[in-house]
Amino acid sequence: MDLSESARGVFAVLAAAGTATRPQLAAGAGLSKPTVSTAVAELEAADLAAHSGTASGATGRSAAVYRLGPASGAVLAVDLGPARTQVRGCALDGTLLATGTGTRAEAADTVRKALDALPVDAPLRAVVVAVGDVTTRDRDGTGMRPATAKAGPVFDAMAVALPPGVPVHLENNVNCAALAELHQGAARGRETFGYLRIGVGIGLGIVVGGRVLRGANGAAGEVARLPYPWDEGREPRQEALEEHIGVDSLLRRTAEVWRDADGPCPDTAERLFALAGEGHATAGAVVARHAADIGRLAAAVAAVLDPGLIVLGGAVGSNPQLVPGVRAELARLSWPTEVVSSALADSGTVVGATRLAVAHGIQTVTGALQAKH
């Protein structure tokens, strides 16, 4: 879309604000009022901005209020989780337009239903797909692809549901969740922190100076690859640490120590934590051991990054019962580091992916990415 530089700047400010008057757009874009008036007229002619009413100023004079126009379009965010798919459709000002949830196998149908719920006159500007995998650029440098086979088949099946020609961007799911915690969650106001996800697998989102660190191979934070075990007589195995800390091993260890007198053995992490919260001794001991294991991983993170703050997230990690044990083990092994539970729980990934999708959507319209990510 061929817009003038001033119109691109005004559009980005309007998208961030949702609604704004011309003086507000001038202040936000750093442009003169006459230049903003010309830019607004250009955006209105392209249906990228629309008049939405008036507002009275301090002097009693009324000012026209503008919002995004129908041609500004919408974006889609997809979280291809290990068991569940979450989808959100938004306007470029962040207004929620559609949501969907389904199993991982239902990803394509969940995406189609969300697309059908979007306004028919809103062009789809960008799609962000969060995957539990390292991502790498296509050979032509135009997009991202899963770097391993973990997410590939599900992504390909889901991609069939997307309209042709729409830019699709892949991002690691833990990075998306870290971005959400930075802007809307437990790390608001913190420029540097680590988001440690514990669930089916493990992962670390690293934020330094307000930006997600991706690394040379797009693999920064892949703590599943830390050598484990690391002692005489046992060779480290690839992703053995993830196997040890992941939820399957947690439930296996629970079954190993569970006694007949303890009652039915929990077969989900949710049930295990519920019993521990009720004061069940064996469940409490298993949770305490798991907290210590996570605390040791957190100590490794602190030793390398010194992040000052670690946010615990994921289906297991976000349970607040883990926090005291993680804090204690981290304090025993490393220097002072704040530890808190995620404020967004299982919605963090799709929230972060939505923020990225909005930024990419604005880039599609203006040709210049306006939001940090």
C-alpha positions in Angstrom: 0.0 0.0 0.0 1.6 3.2 -1.2 1.1 5.7 1.6 3.0 8.9 2.3 5.5 8.8 5.2 3.3 11.1 7.3 0.2 9.0 6.7 2.2 5.9 7.7 3.2 7.6 10.9 -0.3 8.8 11.7 -1.7 5.4 11.0 0.7 3.7 13.4 -0.2 6.2 16.2 -3.9 5.8 15.5 -3.6 2.0 15.7 -1.8 2.2 19.0 -4.3 4.7 20.5 -7.5 3.1 19.1 -9.2 6.6 18.8 -7.6 10.0 18.7 -8.1 13.6 17.7 -5.9 15.4 15.2 -4.0 17.2 18.0 -3.4 13.9 19.7 -2.2 12.4 16.4 0.1 15.4 15.8 1.6 15.0 19.2 2.0 11.2 18.9 3.5 11.3 15.4 5.6 14.4 16.0 4.1 16.2 13.0 2.5 19.6 12.5 -1.3 20.0 12.5 -1.5 20.8 8.8 0.6 17.8 7.9 -1.6 15.6 10.1 -4.7 17.0 8.5 -3.3 16.0 5.1 -2.3 12.6 6.4 -5.8 12.0 7.9 -7.4 12.9 4.6 -5.2 10.5 2.8 -6.1 7.7 5.3 -9.8 8.4 5.1 -9.6 8.3 1.3 -8.1 4.8 1.5 -10.7 3.7 4.2 -7.8 3.3 6.7 -9.2 5.9 9.0 -12.8 7.0 9.8 -14.5 9.7 11.7 -16.0 8.3 14.9 -17.5 11.4 16.7 -16.3 14.5 18.5 -14.7 15.3 21.8 -14.8 18.6 23.7 -11.5 20.1 24.7 -10.6 22.2 27.7 -11.5 25.4 25.9 -14.9 24.0 25.1 -14.1 23.6 21.4 -15.0 20.3 19.8 -12.5 18.2 18.0 -13.1 15.4 15.5 -12.2 11.9 16.8 -10.9 9.3 14.4 -10.6 5.5 14.5 -9.2 2.9 12.2 -11.2 2.4 9.0 -12.5 -0.9 7.6 -9.7 -1.3 5.1 -7.1 -1.4 8.0 -8.1 -5.0 8.3 -7.5 -7.7 11.0 -4.8 -10.1 12.1 -4.8 -13.7 13.4 -2.8 -15.3 16.3 -2.6 -19.0 16.6 -1.1 -20.9 19.6 -0.3 -24.5 18.4 0.0 -25.9 22.0 1.1 -29.5 22.8 -2.5 -30.5 23.5 -4.7 -27.4 22.6 -5.0 -24.8 19.9 -6.0 -21.3 20.8 -6.8 -18.6 18.2 -7.5 -14.9 18.4 -8.5 -12.5 15.7 -8.0 -8.8 16.3 -8.2 -5.4 14.6 -5.0 -3.5 14.2 -5.8 -1.4 17.3 -6.0 -4.7 19.4 -9.8 -4.9 19.5 -10.7 -8.6 19.9 -12.9 -9.8 17.0 -12.8 -13.6 17.3 -11.6 -16.4 19.5 -11.4 -20.1 19.2 -10.2 -23.1 21.1 -9.8 -26.7 20.0 -7.5 -29.7 20.3 -4.2 -29.8 18.5 -5.7 -32.1 15.9 -8.5 -29.6 15.3 -6.1 -26.7 14.6 -7.3 -26.2 11.0 -11.0 -26.2 11.9 -10.4 -23.8 14.8 -8.6 -21.4 12.5 -11.4 -21.6 9.9 -14.1 -20.8 12.5 -12.1 -17.8 13.8 -11.6 -16.5 10.2 -15.4 -16.9 9.6 -16.1 -14.7 12.6 -14.0 -11.8 11.4 -15.7 -8.9 9.6 -16.2 -9.9 5.9 -14.9 -6.5 4.8 -11.7 -6.7 6.9 -8.7 -7.9 4.9 -6.4 -10.3 6.8 -3.1 -8.5 7.2 -0.9 -11.0 9.0 -0.9 -14.3 10.9 1.4 -15.2 13.7 1.7 -18.9 14.7 3.3 -19.8 18.0 4.9 -23.3 18.0 6.7 -25.3 20.6 9.8 -25.5 18.5 12.9 -23.6 17.3 12.0 -21.6 14.2 14.2 -20.8 11.3 13.9 -18.5 8.3 13.0 -19.9 4.9 15.8 -20.0 2.4 14.4 -17.0 0.6 14.3 -15.1 3.9 10.6 -14.2 3.6 9.2 -16.2 6.5 9.8 -18.7 9.3 9.5 -22.5 9.4 9.8 -25.0 12.2 13.4 -26.1 12.3 12.6 -29.7 13.4 9.8 -32.1 12.8 8.0 -31.4 16.1 5.6 -28.8 14.7 5.9 -29.2 11.0 2.9 -31.6 10.2 0.5 -29.8 12.5 1.6 -26.4 11.1 1.2 -27.6 7.5 -2.3 -29.0 8.2 -3.3 -25.7 9.8 -1.8 -23.5 7.1 -4.2 -25.0 4.5 -7.0 -23.1 6.3 -5.3 -19.7 5.8 -6.2 -17.4 2.9 -3.5 -17.4 0.2 -1.1 -14.5 0.0 -1.3 -13.5 3.7 2.1 -13.1 5.5 2.5 -15.9 8.0 5.1 -15.6 10.8 6.2 -18.3 13.1 7.5 -17.6 16.7 8.5 -19.9 19.5 5.6 -20.2 22.0 7.8 -19.5 25.0 9.0 -16.3 23.4 5.4 -15.3 22.8 4.5 -15.9 26.5 7.6 -13.9 27.6 6.5 -11.0 25.4 3.0 -11.1 27.0 4.4 -11.1 30.5 6.6 -8.1 29.6 3.7 -6.0 28.4 0.6 -7.4 30.2 1.7 -9.8 32.9 4.0 -10.3 35.9 7.0 -8.6 34.3 5.5 -5.3 33.5 8.0 -2.5 34.2 10.9 -4.9 34.1 13.3 -4.6 31.1 15.2 -7.8 31.8 13.8 -11.1 33.1 13.5 -14.8 32.3 10.2 -16.6 31.7 10.7 -20.2 32.6 7.9 -22.5 31.3 7.4 -25.9 32.9 4.7 -28.2 31.5 4.8 -31.1 29.0 8.3 -29.8 28.1 10.5 -26.9 29.4 11.7 -23.7 27.9 13.0 -20.3 28.7 12.0 -16.9 27.2 14.8 -14.4 27.7 14.0 -10.7 27.7 16.9 -8.2 27.8 16.5 -4.5 27.5 12.8 -5.0 26.7 13.4 -7.3 23.7 13.1 -11.0 23.4 16.5 -12.6 22.8 16.4 -15.2 20.0 20.0 -16.1 19.4 22.1 -16.9 16.3 20.1 -20.1 15.6 16.7 -18.9 16.9 17.3 -21.3 19.8 18.1 -19.0 22.8 16.4 -20.3 25.9 16.2 -23.9 24.8 17.1 -25.2 28.3 15.9 -28.7 27.3 19.3 -29.0 25.6 21.3 -28.3 28.8 23.5 -31.4 29.5 21.8 -33.8 31.9 22.7 -35.8 33.9 26.2 -34.6 34.5 28.1 -36.9 36.8 30.5 -39.8 36.7 29.2 -42.9 35.1 26.3 -41.3 33.3 26.5 -39.7 29.9 24.3 -36.6 29.2 21.5 -37.3 26.7 19.8 -34.8 24.4 16.8 -33.3 26.1 17.2 -35.6 29.1 16.6 -32.6 31.4 13.3 -31.9 29.7 12.4 -35.6 30.2 13.3 -35.3 33.9 11.3 -32.1 34.6 8.4 -32.5 32.2 5.0 -33.5 33.5 5.2 -37.2 32.4 8.2 -37.7 34.7 6.5 -35.8 37.5 3.5 -38.2 37.3 5.8 -41.2 37.0 7.7 -40.2 40.1 4.4 -39.7 41.9 3.3 -43.3 41.0 6.7 -44.6 42.3 6.3 -43.2 45.8 2.5 -43.5 46.1 1.3 -45.9 48.7 -2.0 -47.8 49.0 -2.8 -45.8 52.1 -2.5 -42.6 50.1 -5.7 -43.3 48.2 -6.1 -43.2 44.4 -2.9 -42.1 42.7 -3.3 -38.8 40.8 -3.0 -39.2 37.1 -2.8 -35.5 36.2 -0.7 -32.7 37.6 -3.8 -30.7 38.4 -5.0 -33.5 40.7 -1.5 -33.8 42.3 -1.4 -30.1 43.1 -5.0 -30.2 44.4 -4.1 -32.9 46.9 -0.9 -31.1 47.9 -3.0 -28.0 48.6 -5.3 -30.0 50.8 -2.3 -31.1 53.0 -1.8 -34.6 51.5 1.7 -35.6 52.8 2.9 -37.7 49.9 1.6 -35.3 47.3 3.2 -32.4 49.2 6.5 -34.2 49.2 6.4 -34.8 45.4 5.5 -31.2 44.8 8.4 -30.1 47.0 10.9 -32.2 45.2 9.6 -30.9 41.9 10.0 -27.4 43.1 13.6 -28.1 44.1 14.3 -29.5 40.6 12.9 -26.3 39.0 14.8 -24.2 41.5 18.1 -25.9 40.3 17.2 -25.1 36.7 16.4 -21.5 37.8 19.8 -21.4 39.4 21.4 -22.3 36.1 19.4 -19.5 34.4 20.5 -17.0 37.1 24.1 -18.1 36.8 24.2 -17.4 33.0 21.8 -14.4 32.7 21.5 -12.8 36.2 17.9 -11.7 35.1 16.8 -10.3 38.4 13.4 -11.8 37.9 12.2 -15.3 36.9 8.5 -15.7 36.0 7.3 -19.3 36.3 4.8 -20.3 33.7 3.3 -23.2 31.8 0.7 -25.8 32.8 2.7 -26.9 35.8 5.1 -24.0 36.4 2.4 -21.4 36.9 1.1 -23.2 40.0 1.8 -20.9 42.9 2.5 -23.9 45.2 5.9 -24.2 43.5 7.1 -20.7 44.2 8.3 -21.1 47.8 10.4 -24.2 47.0 11.8 -22.7 43.8 12.8 -19.5 45.7 14.4 -21.6 48.5 16.5 -23.7 46.2 17.5 -20.7 44.0 18.6 -18.8 47.1 20.6 -21.8 48.3 22.5 -22.1 45.0 22.7 -18.6 43.5 22.4 -14.9 44.2 19.2 -13.1 45.0 16.7 -13.4 42.2 12.9 -12.6 42.4 10.6 -15.5 41.5 6.9 -15.0 40.8 4.1 -17.0 39.1 2.8 -16.0 35.7 0.0 -13.5 35.7 -1.5 -14.9 32.4 -1.5 -18.7 33.0 -2.3 -20.6 29.8 -3.3 -17.6 27.8 0.1 -16.0 27.8 1.3 -17.5 24.5 -1.8 -16.5 22.4 -1.7 -13.0 24.1 1.9 -12.5 23.0 1.3 -13.9 19.6 -1.6 -11.5 19.2 0.7 -8.6 20.0 3.2 -9.7 17.4 0.4 -10.2 14.9 -0.8 -6.6 15.4 2.7 -5.4 14.9 3.1 -7.3 11.7 -0.3 -6.2 10.5 0.7 -2.5 11.0 3.9 -3.3 9.1 1.9 -4.7 6.2 -0.1 -1.5 6.0 2.7 1.0 6.7 5.8 -0.8 5.6 7.6 -0.1 8.9 7.3 -2.2 12.0 6.3 0.1 14.8 6.3 -2.1 17.9 9.2 -3.6 19.8 9.1 -7.4 19.9 
